[in-house]
Amino acid sequence: MTAAATTSRGLGPARRGGGTPDRARTTPLRPGQRARRRREALTGYALLFPSLIGVGGFLLVPVVLVILISVSQWNLLTDPSFVGLENYAFLMGSDAFWNSLRVTAYFSVMAIPTAIAIGLLLAIGINRGLPGTNALRVLYVLPWVCAPLALGVVWRWLFDPSTGAVNAILGQRIEWMSNPSLALPAVAFVYIWSSVGYISLFFLAGLQQIPTSVYEAARIDGAGPVRMLFSITLPLLRPTTFFVTVTSVIASFQVFDLVYGLTGAARGYPGGSTSVIAAAIYQEAFVALRLGRAAAMAVILLIVLVVITLAQQRYFAKRITYDMSAS
């Protein structure tokens, strides 16, 4: 028998088991080990139980109830009656519903990329550690922690064509919230202003996780600031970008109170240009008292958000680097 054959036979079990003999993998656990593992599992489930109550009571149960309501007709005054897919069929042929989806999509396209870009630039500036950055960090976050409805009311005063501060600064009269071509961009501007602080904090956390040795090596190789931004910073920030993009898109499709405050509770004012899907759901449920249609709209919105989130996850899946030390 040759040495090569002996070596091959000797390494056979190790290769199949990744260095662990087959008998070691199949060795049964002793009674004490099994009891300890059961105790650990029970302890883990006990610690998760309070959170599971919250998830079940405030997430899963409402979703199931909304699905059940969506296949019924109910006005909060009489008993609900089963109508099957009638509500969905009505929405598929409703121009107002499709307009709400289009308006929401336009709003997201205007607001999300701009907010992410500005939030990234703010995070890069804060990360440089310039004097006063701690105070600026607080100022950036203040709009995000304020109630969106209150922000909408305040900005409606600022956008007032006669006495608003915005027109006073510009020195001309502009009908911000009564012009159909300006109303939605004005809402998007306020949304961007209120959310860039939230976005910049996440990007700042991501920037602080990038090893400085990576930038030092790039400088030695002659890379400039622009090259390092596109070749190092942005690729290593993809996990943060994925999280920020997903959460921002979901939040933009659910925006309601900010629009409610800016338009003075007038649905879609002016001319349906600000009729976002969340406002349409509110109108159907609590003004028209057609909860079945409102629930069907909410289910469709859920499906749209799930599809968009899965598409984003698939796009970022092969483009994310988590091990920054090896980059």
Steps between C-alpha positions, in 0.01 A plus 500: 500500500646835400537798729258696283234230536555482873471878529187498285331233708601670821350831389180350361279533809647839584416634152144373516440642842701821473767369741255329740466118501157355418472334841550834679214655305258222584591469869174536695475769763516399863181548708657796680584672170149450365347646815733799486408568136131477583545749783689738270229474235224562755690798638534644151130457423410652838708807421339530155146452627430868591617610155294228334192632678565845358568370148191279506267754659609809309620355167373155409149528644430839335623368163266203523209724602567740209498209256168378642347849484621543141265224383201647678277805492494694827416857600567473876124535567361173372632147508761421232384291204721277286544626141801297387731679258250770414703771671814403311311492169367849567847635578648349184259713297520812717686794346528667841678197646751480215556875523583458870757233417652719227517803729666291773751360252584850370541622855738213586707552185538870580567464871698180563805538270540864596469430873751215481751707303475799736511274806818336370666836437405621848638180654829541313527859625422402860743209485787738426471627859489868416428748783131521586405164347344376825262795507421454131425132562233598751353762266478250214307250711256747660259513200483120491404465866224761468143396422447497120153652538644796692773542238237499227299774672810714557615464139150582376541836675848540351365424150211744537495711180422827681674488837730197471870529577600306185347756263635783714853362459456444126342840455211381284156347540490126424192284555687204644212291628226609257695442179461134387849500349667630819299339780656151487859630460437726801385200703807305383725790605359501852531122520865518390571777751351296782666167416859584401609511864372148561673375185827679575528335843489152344755595236719652771490171692595316181786739425644456848517123444728533196863440605723803455774270371297450182508874426869523593585223256297673230683830558834322472384360166418852384119493525329837534187588701262430210661166423488396866133603520393281208748214547510469879235698685191422291576125455563453873185696586273269300359322809407839645367619163284189474349555844444872446346445156258232617383692806475829309292349219263338749467829691439700181219269390340540844529879523173655610513739794757727333277531191195540724658796677636665185171482309281603791323161514371551143540164328719520192499880496547645247333296227610163637871584461576406864260206530747244636383145561497535881271804473271306267480216753413747775230659281338166419514371858411796721326747271308283253471216758584234241737293708499206260643708216743671733625163625534375141710807419717430804552137390599613150740753653651222711551285191661789313741568788592132530576481127711818510688379809574161342624673184730720709623201697577311181685800354717554807551131586802447273636852546541514878831461681470433871861408582657846477830386645555281192399767250 
